[in-house]
């Protein structure tokens, strides 16, 4: 049985940064990149299932969509216990949104036929929380979002999952497999990947695929496959505020002044 | 010397006098058996040591130097006298007593069993015999005096360090009890004491027995203690005949006990006679400041199983005499953490003895595969290993050359590889891997502390500099330490030094990453810095951070970077000596100086900082524990990144209270950004904030260099209010 774990290489911003010339994203020179924290929990969930099963019964496959810079992210995942890594390189990636990314993930899932697809609940940089759900929709598989507990014996037809709701409530669901689950932070304690393990993971091959290899047409990838497009990323102007002090009469006078100012 | 009328050849001791043949045969049979049991024991122990991995290559060229050093240390008892002078001296009594008595017995064997029968050479009589007796009487007296003192010490003085209670176990644990060691200690002392005392009794009994022979009786005062015993025996009414019977009984008791002792040497604590010396001989002179280079391509790293442990540590485990100096010196132990360096070494000893040191060996492969770390009986608990600050206090004071520090580090390497660590530590290592600093700040922010300077520091990556200043993480990012960095920069600038920094190009030197046990990340950081430095032109490196200083100086050469590295305090001392900086005024402070482990104990940088303090005019009062006995601030070994668990006192608070004991203290001078962080905090949490302040040495000097009249008061003004 396989577990597919799609992972993302996320950016974190410096205190001071500049935007890209086209104004649609941050200049990557001002970012530090790392494996998405939510995905670390999803990966750990998969590796724990693997470790609880007999040797060789479960294979954990990690997948990312992106340029070869993202190989570091996959190596880290391999060092943390994934068995195999796939990267789908989409030349038109810049304009891909969650749905376009999900199309590629779904194709890989169709090819790999995993028992579970475990995604992070969201990415720490954009936070849409849509990729996993889109994958499930494209595959037509059962899906549960923001899972905080998972009981699953490899090979069985169902998994039991729990979600945390408002007011301390817990919702327990049974879900048929194959299914797509998005994993919440705190479900476990992700292990540390020592640098030695990451270096040794360098020896493992990363399978690199083009969208065409997966049977994706040009209209399904990148901007063409997306349902949304980023128009602009910007820092909004700070709002102005002023504490009006003085006697009620003085305050009223100042308020009037401001109203007139704003009315122009 | 010899009374007239007695032939010198008569003045001797006839061995086995009046023994029948069967007695003689019985004795030799027992002696040969004892030596065989001893020999087999040596074989078993050597087999055990050889099951370890060969360690770092032992240079035969150094052998002569090492032998000489070992001989000197043993002869002078220098290591044994440290911090416990009386015990060391009394041990010397036992040591020299035992050695002389051993040489004496060996001389008799040489004469009686080898030279006499084979070559007909006989020398054990006459004047030589009398002097021999005198010397051995003194040796025996010293031997007994030393043993008696040790019994008095164990039974009456009971120093806390000889209490073997394990901080890493609770009484419910199967391996909590140290009762066997206590029994062994006493059995060891009693056995030796009985051998010594019966020797004198035997000597006296023989004199009374042979009182009619002038060759014996007239020369008896050459064995003064034997003669006193003889007088006593006669006084209580022993006749020659009675004394003869007593002599026969004592002879067998003494002989059998002594031979039994010899036979048991390899199986008991008596083996330290050999193992302590061997351990010292094999000791790595750089064990404190240079950790072994890990092979990242091996199938695992560090010590996971007993089979991973290098032979040197197996020998050291047997060298330990449980003297407790390491236990006493350990800051983690003092603060209530579940670590005693003594138990670290004894745990290894117990596992090695149980699995590799059996008389009938167990299958070696299985024994070697025994895990070392875990929660089972006999295993190192992760909490214990994580308590260590890698401050080196244990290793530095050990009188038999046990190297706890690298051993703990090698065990940690496996835990890191397995991901067995505190989540805070895991986050920090993750951050260092990502950003190259432990503050999880962007690389770009590293040089931001320079912005407030009225001048621009050279970029050593772009232009040649005389002095390359390796700033380090804390000095770059920690707001308190940034002030110190700016003070240091101003001093160098004012002195006209041609210096530069690496700006964004610097990453953490990795000293503490390595001490945590993340060897792979350390090597990556070091290789990165070596590559950056190889693109720069400079003649020397200076750093204010003792941790960076240590690894750059001692560990970077393994990774291709050999530099002349100085700590800021030594460099400032140079500038003072050369007259390039000169104090404009004398400070009227009472200060004390806290030696940072990485500068002091690890690199013997004790004097330069004190000379800089002296140059400021401040009055230096030493802390009770200073120089090699300095007490860690608690930050080392990566512990600065791990919060102290509830229920433990902070190591730093112990140190802050120690400083607070100094009367009229104005300033606790530190010399390391991490000590600054820990101790400034501890001064606040111990309620001493109003009593004295914490300053870096650089700041103290900067204050003395300023010709400013309106110098800030040493203590915050409110402290003087009622």
Interface residues (C-beta under 8 A of the other chain):
Chain A: X14 X15 X16 X30 X32 X34 X189 X191 X192 X193 X194 X195 X196 X197 X198 X199 X200
Chain B: X294 X296 X297 X301 X416 X417 X419 X421 X423 X426 X429 X430 X433 X434 X435 X442 X443 X444 X445 X518 X519 X520 X521 X523 X524
